[in-house]
Amino acid sequence: MKAGFKVGEIDQLFFTHFHSDHYSGFGDFYISRWLGGAAKPLQVWGPAPVESIIRKMIDYYEYDVELRIAEGVTRLGTGVEVNVLAPGDTFVVDGMNIHVDKGTRHGNVDDILSYRFDAEGRSVVIASDGSPTDKLAPLAKGANLLLAHFCVPHIYEKYGTTRPFTPFVIAHHASAEEVADAAKEAGVERLAFSHIVPPMTSNQEALEELSKFYQGEILAGEDLMRIKV
């Protein structure tokens, strides 16, 4: 909404995977979209667990939905149509050609997807969490923008936030070098980053780490940022 969009008019939502930090806000979006005047079902896309996740979320909110309907709100707009995706799928949404593949490996999360969006001769690829697989560079080949995530391990020591599970967190995320290698192999026009691990890493620290391995244009992702591709 701060970016200028009406939440009730958003009809498509895409999930990469289902760690809680990537979908815990979905319920608020679902209810806000409905109360914001949504007039048709929400199309949700994602890997296999999406069916179970969405069903449970709808059950969770049904009590609240019934209360509001009793006060005169129409049920129109509460519908959700779930689309289960698998690596290699290609489809079209609102004039965009979309291709998905398993572009990253992310610890024990087997159901994870990367997305490529192509429209009007331009392309954006969202890599998702984890280290690049051999599918990411082909998926991102020649893209105008690749959005990727990585880990800066020494930040844990800098801020004294190491925990027993920290080695697993580091192992489950890409290094800056891995992201840089994938971007170079794909020949992308620009490389953007967000969702850096650990979360206290500043954009400057992340930029310095990535710049050791990548000399192309790098953008530090920020909320409400608009990138022209």
C-alpha positions in Angstrom: 0.0 0.0 0.0 2.9 2.4 0.7 4.1 1.7 -2.8 0.8 3.0 -4.2 -1.0 -0.3 -4.9 -4.5 -1.1 -3.7 -4.2 -4.4 -1.8 -7.7 -5.4 -2.8 -6.6 -5.4 -6.5 -3.7 -7.7 -6.1 -4.7 -11.1 -7.6 -1.5 -13.1 -7.9 0.9 -14.2 -5.2 4.0 -16.4 -5.6 5.9 -18.4 -2.9 9.4 -19.7 -3.3 9.4 -22.0 -0.2 7.9 -22.3 3.2 10.2 -21.2 6.0 8.1 -19.1 8.3 10.0 -15.9 7.6 8.8 -16.2 4.0 5.1 -16.7 4.6 4.1 -15.6 8.1 2.7 -12.4 6.8 0.4 -14.1 4.3 -2.6 -14.3 6.7 -2.6 -10.5 7.2 -2.4 -10.1 3.4 -5.3 -12.5 2.9 -7.6 -10.7 5.3 -6.5 -7.2 4.3 -7.0 -8.0 0.6 -10.6 -9.2 1.3 -11.5 -6.2 3.5 -9.7 -4.0 0.9 -12.4 -4.8 -1.6 -11.1 -7.9 -3.5 -13.7 -9.0 -6.0 -12.2 -12.3 -7.3 -10.3 -15.2 -5.9 -6.6 -14.8 -5.1 -4.3 -16.9 -7.3 -1.6 -18.5 -5.2 1.4 -20.2 -6.8 4.1 -22.3 -5.1 5.8 -25.6 -4.5 3.9 -28.7 -3.3 3.4 -27.7 0.4 1.4 -24.7 -0.8 -1.9 -26.7 -0.8 -1.6 -27.7 2.9 -0.3 -24.3 4.0 -3.1 -22.4 2.4 -5.8 -24.8 3.6 -4.7 -24.4 7.2 -4.4 -20.7 6.9 -8.0 -20.4 5.6 -9.2 -22.6 8.5 -7.3 -20.5 10.9 -9.0 -17.3 9.8 -12.5 -18.7 9.2 -13.8 -17.7 12.7 -12.8 -14.1 12.0 -14.3 -14.2 8.5 -17.6 -15.5 9.8 -17.8 -12.6 12.4 -17.3 -10.0 9.8 -19.8 -11.6 7.4 -22.3 -11.5 10.2 -21.7 -7.7 10.3 -22.5 -7.3 6.6 -19.2 -7.9 4.8 -19.6 -10.1 1.7 -17.7 -13.4 1.5 -16.7 -12.4 -2.1 -13.0 -12.0 -2.2 -12.1 -14.7 0.4 -11.6 -17.4 -2.3 -8.1 -18.8 -3.0 -7.2 -20.8 -6.0 -4.0 -22.8 -5.4 -1.6 -23.6 -8.2 1.1 -26.2 -7.4 4.3 -25.8 -9.3 7.2 -28.2 -10.0 10.7 -27.5 -11.4 10.6 -26.9 -15.1 7.0 -25.6 -15.2 6.3 -22.7 -17.6 3.1 -20.7 -17.6 1.6 -17.2 -18.4 0.1 -14.8 -15.9 -1.2 -11.3 -17.0 1.0 -11.3 -20.1 4.1 -12.4 -18.2 5.9 -15.6 -19.2 7.0 -17.4 -16.0 9.4 -20.2 -15.7 10.3 -22.0 -12.5 13.1 -24.3 -11.6 15.0 -25.6 -8.5 17.7 -22.9 -8.8 18.9 -23.3 -5.2 19.4 -25.9 -2.5 18.5 -24.8 1.0 19.3 -27.4 3.6 16.5 -29.8 4.2 13.9 -27.7 2.3 13.4 -29.9 -0.7 10.4 -28.0 -2.0 11.9 -24.7 -3.2 11.6 -22.8 -6.4 13.3 -20.0 -8.3 11.2 -17.8 -10.6 11.9 -16.1 -14.0 9.5 -13.4 -15.1 9.6 -12.3 -18.8 7.5 -9.5 -20.3 7.9 -6.9 -23.0 11.5 -8.1 -23.8 12.7 -7.7 -20.2 13.4 -10.3 -17.5 13.7 -10.6 -13.7 14.9 -13.7 -11.9 14.3 -14.3 -8.2 16.7 -17.0 -7.0 15.3 -17.7 -3.5 17.2 -18.8 -0.4 20.1 -21.2 -0.6 23.2 -22.0 -2.7 22.9 -22.0 -6.5 22.3 -25.3 -8.2 23.3 -26.0 -11.8 19.8 -24.8 -12.8 20.1 -21.2 -11.7 22.5 -19.9 -14.3 20.5 -21.4 -17.2 17.3 -20.0 -15.7 18.8 -16.5 -15.3 20.6 -16.5 -18.7 20.8 -13.0 -20.1 18.3 -11.7 -17.5 18.1 -7.9 -16.9 18.0 -8.5 -13.1 18.9 -11.3 -10.8 17.7 -11.0 -7.2 19.7 -13.3 -4.9 20.4 -13.9 -1.2 23.6 -14.9 0.6 25.4 -15.2 3.9 28.2 -13.2 5.4 29.6 -15.6 8.0 32.1 -13.2 9.7 29.2 -10.9 10.8 28.1 -13.6 13.4 31.5 -13.2 15.1 31.5 -9.4 14.7 28.3 -9.0 16.7 28.7 -12.0 19.0 25.5 -13.7 17.8 26.9 -17.2 17.2 24.6 -20.0 18.4 24.9 -23.9 18.3 22.8 -23.9 15.1 24.8 -21.1 13.4 27.0 -23.5 11.3 23.8 -25.1 9.9 22.4 -21.6 9.0 25.7 -20.7 7.2 25.7 -24.1 5.4 22.1 -23.6 4.2 22.8 -20.3 2.5 24.9 -19.2 -0.5 28.2 -17.6 -0.1 28.8 -14.2 -1.9 31.2 -16.0 -4.2 28.6 -18.6 -5.2 26.1 -15.9 -6.0 28.7 -14.0 -8.0 29.7 -17.1 -10.0 26.1 -17.8 -10.9 25.5 -14.2 -12.0 28.7 -14.2 -14.1 27.8 -17.5 -15.7 24.3 -16.3 -16.5 25.6 -13.0 -17.9 23.0 -11.0 -16.1 22.7 -7.2 -16.6 22.5 -6.4 -12.9 22.7 -8.2 -9.6 20.5 -7.2 -6.6 20.6 -8.7 -3.2 18.2 -8.8 -0.2 17.4 -11.1 2.8 21.1 -11.3 3.8 22.1 -13.6 6.6 22.7 -12.8 9.4 19.9 -10.1 9.4 22.0 -7.6 11.3 24.4 -7.4 8.2 24.2 -3.9 6.8 23.8 -3.3 3.1 27.3 -1.8 3.0 28.8 -4.9 4.6 27.0 -7.1 2.2 28.0 -5.0 -0.7 31.7 -5.1 0.3 31.5 -8.9 0.6 29.9 -9.4 -2.8 32.2 -6.9 -4.5 35.1 -9.1 -3.7 33.8 -11.6 -6.3 31.6 -9.5 -8.7 32.6 -6.4 -10.5 29.3 -5.8 -12.4 26.5 -3.5 -11.2 25.2 -4.4 -7.8 22.0 -3.1 -6.1 21.3 -3.3 -2.4 17.6 -4.2 -2.1 15.5 -2.0 0.2 11.8 -2.0 1.0 9.7 0.1 -1.4 12.7 0.3 -3.9 11.7 0.3 -7.5 14.2 -1.0 -10.0 13.7 -0.2 -13.7 14.6 -3.1 -15.9 
